[in-house]
Amino acid sequence: MPECWAVTLASQHLIIDADDTLWEDSSYFEQSIEEFITFLNHPALSRAQVRSILDEIELANSGLHPFGSRAFARNLGECYRRLAKAPIHPEDLARATELGSRLLHQPRRIIQGVPETLHHLAPRHNLILFTKGHPVEQSLKIRTSGLAIFFRHVEITRAKNPSAYDSLSTRLGLDRARTWMIGNAPRSDVNPALAAGLNAVYIPHAHTWRLENEEISQGPGRLIVLEKFGELAQHF
């Protein structure tokens, strides 16, 4: 069961996720997926069935390319080629992939309460931004967000698994008993951090990517579940 208490130690290491923790991200992908399914207009498969096939493609390709709009566009193209009625016209395939690639320059909306909360946390704790995805795309999001000033260390990784958290903690010399991973994704933020011996703060998001959802697992560290990012100020 998650613990509900305030952290009393003065200085903590707070590793913070980016997409759907600091700014909206998955909702833009979800919108493009809905547009893709409408554009495909499959004569036999339901919208849910098309989405399931796209999920399978994304899962199969997740280890091949860093996730982002470019990988997403490739996945949409693969799904279109698999499901569209022959012959496939190049302009239709281009339209399908454009629904993904356009997200590269999609402005992200900062989640309510994030700037104020980071302003509260930064003087008190060691803030680390740890995000996964395509380096160019994630760097662009970070730069345009205006939030990098709050972090002492920013790192973009290809995957967030127990070994990634173990490596980050070792390289930065973090005391794991005083280190917390804060994020919205059980699969990338919470569970691997707990498995690496860190503590975790889980802040669910309504549009967390389907492939990032899984049951919260047990680990040696402590777990806090919050409703909003702004509630971090009550615990840290």
C-alpha positions as CSV (number, residue, x, y, z in Angstrom):
1,M,0.0,0.0,0.0
2,P,1.3,3.5,-0.7
3,E,2.4,5.5,2.3
4,C,0.9,9.0,2.9
5,W,3.3,11.1,4.9
6,A,5.5,14.1,4.6
7,V,9.2,13.6,4.0
8,T,11.1,15.1,6.9
9,L,14.7,14.9,5.8
10,A,15.9,18.4,4.7
11,S,17.6,17.7,1.4
12,Q,16.5,15.0,-1.1
13,H,17.4,14.0,-4.6
14,L,14.3,14.4,-6.7
15,I,14.5,12.8,-10.2
16,I,11.6,14.1,-12.2
17,D,10.1,12.8,-15.4
18,A,9.1,15.2,-18.2
19,D,6.4,14.0,-20.6
20,D,3.0,14.0,-18.9
21,T,4.6,14.9,-15.6
22,L,5.8,18.4,-16.4
23,W,3.9,19.0,-19.7
24,E,1.1,17.5,-21.7
25,D,2.4,15.0,-24.3
26,S,0.4,11.8,-24.7
27,S,-2.9,13.6,-25.3
28,Y,-1.4,15.0,-28.6
29,F,-0.5,11.4,-29.7
30,E,-3.9,10.2,-28.8
31,Q,-5.5,12.9,-30.9
32,S,-3.3,11.9,-33.9
33,I,-4.2,8.2,-33.4
34,E,-7.9,9.1,-33.5
35,E,-7.4,11.1,-36.7
36,F,-5.4,8.2,-38.2
37,I,-8.1,5.6,-37.4
38,T,-10.7,8.0,-39.0
39,F,-8.5,8.5,-42.1
40,L,-7.9,4.7,-42.4
41,N,-11.7,4.1,-42.3
42,H,-11.2,0.4,-42.2
43,P,-14.2,-1.4,-43.7
44,A,-14.1,-4.5,-41.4
45,L,-12.2,-3.6,-38.2
46,S,-13.6,-1.5,-35.4
47,R,-11.7,1.5,-34.1
48,A,-10.7,-0.5,-31.0
49,Q,-9.3,-3.3,-33.2
50,V,-7.3,-0.9,-35.3
51,R,-5.9,0.7,-32.2
52,S,-5.0,-2.8,-30.8
53,I,-3.0,-3.5,-34.0
54,L,-1.2,-0.1,-33.7
55,D,-0.4,-0.9,-30.1
56,E,1.2,-4.2,-31.2
57,I,3.3,-2.4,-33.8
58,E,4.4,0.2,-31.3
59,L,5.3,-2.5,-28.7
60,A,7.3,-4.5,-31.3
61,N,9.2,-1.4,-32.5
62,S,9.7,0.2,-29.1
63,G,13.2,-1.2,-28.7
64,L,14.3,-0.3,-32.2
65,H,14.1,3.5,-32.2
66,P,13.9,6.1,-29.4
67,F,10.2,7.0,-28.9
68,G,9.1,10.3,-30.3
69,S,7.2,11.8,-33.3
70,R,9.6,10.2,-35.8
71,A,9.2,6.7,-34.4
72,F,5.4,7.3,-34.1
73,A,5.2,8.4,-37.7
74,R,7.0,5.2,-38.8
75,N,4.6,3.1,-36.7
76,L,1.6,4.8,-38.3
77,G,3.0,4.2,-41.7
78,E,3.5,0.5,-40.9
79,C,0.0,0.2,-39.6
80,Y,-1.4,1.9,-42.7
81,R,0.5,-0.4,-45.0
82,R,-0.7,-3.4,-43.1
83,L,-4.4,-2.4,-43.0
84,A,-5.1,-0.2,-45.9
85,K,-6.9,-1.5,-49.0
86,A,-4.6,-2.1,-51.9
87,P,-3.3,-0.3,-54.0
88,I,-1.7,2.0,-51.5
89,H,-1.3,5.5,-52.9
90,P,1.9,7.4,-51.9
91,E,0.0,10.5,-51.0
92,D,-2.3,8.5,-48.6
93,L,0.7,6.9,-46.9
94,A,2.4,10.3,-46.6
95,R,-0.8,11.7,-45.0
96,A,-0.8,8.8,-42.5
97,T,2.8,9.4,-41.5
98,E,2.4,13.2,-41.3
99,L,-0.1,12.7,-38.5
100,G,2.8,11.5,-36.5
101,S,5.7,13.7,-37.7
102,R,3.7,16.9,-37.2
103,L,4.0,16.4,-33.4
104,L,7.7,17.2,-33.6
105,H,6.9,20.9,-33.4
106,Q,3.7,20.7,-31.4
107,P,3.9,23.1,-28.5
108,R,3.5,21.3,-25.2
109,R,1.2,22.8,-22.5
110,I,2.9,23.0,-19.1
111,I,0.8,21.1,-16.5
112,Q,-1.0,23.3,-14.0
113,G,1.1,24.0,-10.9
114,V,4.4,22.8,-12.3
115,P,6.4,26.0,-12.4
116,E,5.3,27.1,-9.0
117,T,6.1,23.8,-7.5
118,L,9.5,23.6,-9.1
119,H,10.2,27.1,-7.8
120,H,9.4,25.8,-4.3
121,L,11.5,22.6,-4.6
122,A,14.6,23.8,-6.4
123,P,16.2,25.7,-3.4
124,R,15.4,22.9,-1.0
125,H,16.4,19.8,-3.0
126,N,18.6,18.5,-5.8
127,L,16.4,18.4,-8.9
128,I,17.3,16.0,-11.8
129,L,15.3,15.9,-15.0
130,F,15.4,12.4,-16.4
131,T,13.4,11.8,-19.6
132,K,13.4,9.1,-22.3
133,G,13.0,9.5,-26.0
134,H,14.7,10.9,-29.1
135,P,17.5,13.3,-28.0
136,V,16.7,16.0,-30.5
137,E,13.0,16.0,-29.8
138,Q,13.3,15.8,-26.0
139,S,15.9,18.6,-26.0
140,L,13.5,20.8,-28.0
141,K,10.7,20.2,-25.5
142,I,13.0,21.0,-22.6
143,R,14.3,24.1,-24.2
144,T,10.9,25.5,-25.2
145,S,9.4,24.6,-21.8
146,G,11.5,27.1,-19.9
147,L,11.8,24.7,-17.0
148,A,15.5,23.6,-17.4
149,I,16.6,26.4,-15.0
150,F,15.2,24.5,-12.1
151,F,17.3,21.4,-12.6
152,R,20.9,20.8,-11.6
153,H,21.2,17.9,-14.0
154,V,19.3,17.1,-17.2
155,E,19.6,13.7,-18.9
156,I,17.9,12.1,-21.9
157,T,18.0,8.3,-22.1
158,R,16.9,5.7,-24.6
159,A,15.1,3.6,-22.0
160,K,14.1,3.9,-18.3
161,N,14.7,0.5,-16.7
162,P,16.3,-0.6,-13.4
163,S,19.8,-0.5,-15.0
164,A,19.2,3.0,-16.2
165,Y,18.3,4.2,-12.7
166,D,21.1,2.2,-11.2
167,S,23.6,3.9,-13.6
168,L,22.2,7.4,-13.0
169,S,22.3,7.0,-9.3
170,T,25.9,5.6,-9.3
171,R,27.2,8.3,-11.7
172,L,25.7,11.2,-9.8
173,G,26.6,9.7,-6.4
174,L,23.0,9.7,-5.1
175,D,22.1,8.3,-1.7
176,R,19.3,6.0,-2.8
177,A,17.5,6.2,0.6
178,R,17.1,10.0,0.0
179,T,16.4,9.7,-3.8
180,W,12.9,9.9,-5.3
181,M,11.7,9.2,-8.8
182,I,8.6,11.4,-9.6
183,G,6.5,10.5,-12.7
184,N,3.3,9.4,-14.2
185,A,4.3,6.1,-15.9
186,P,4.4,2.9,-13.8
187,R,6.4,1.0,-16.4
188,S,9.1,3.7,-16.9
189,D,9.1,5.9,-13.8
190,V,7.8,4.0,-10.8
191,N,8.5,0.3,-11.0
192,P,12.1,0.4,-12.4
193,A,13.0,3.1,-9.9
194,L,11.7,1.0,-7.0
195,A,13.5,-2.0,-8.4
196,A,16.7,0.0,-8.4
197,G,16.3,0.7,-4.7
198,L,15.0,4.3,-5.1
199,N,11.8,5.8,-3.6
200,A,9.0,6.8,-6.0
201,V,6.2,9.3,-6.3
202,Y,3.5,8.2,-8.6
203,I,1.3,11.0,-10.1
204,P,-1.2,9.3,-12.5
205,H,-2.1,11.1,-15.7
206,A,-5.4,10.6,-17.6
207,H,-3.6,10.1,-20.9
208,T,-0.6,8.1,-19.9
209,W,0.5,6.0,-23.0
210,R,-1.2,2.6,-22.9
211,L,2.1,0.8,-23.1
212,E,3.4,2.6,-20.0
213,N,0.5,1.3,-17.8
214,E,1.1,-1.7,-15.5
215,E,0.5,-2.7,-11.9
216,I,2.6,-1.0,-9.4
217,S,5.2,-3.5,-8.1
218,Q,6.8,-3.8,-4.7
219,G,10.3,-2.6,-4.1
220,P,12.6,-1.8,-1.2
221,G,11.9,1.9,-1.5
222,R,8.9,3.9,-0.3
223,L,6.0,4.9,-2.5
224,I,3.8,8.0,-2.4
225,V,0.8,8.4,-4.7
226,L,-0.4,12.0,-5.4
227,E,-3.2,13.4,-7.5
228,K,-1.4,16.5,-8.7
229,F,2.2,17.7,-9.2
230,G,1.5,20.7,-7.0
231,E,1.0,18.3,-4.0
232,L,4.8,17.6,-4.0
233,A,5.2,20.9,-2.0
234,Q,3.3,19.3,0.9
235,H,5.8,16.4,1.1
236,F,9.1,17.9,0.1
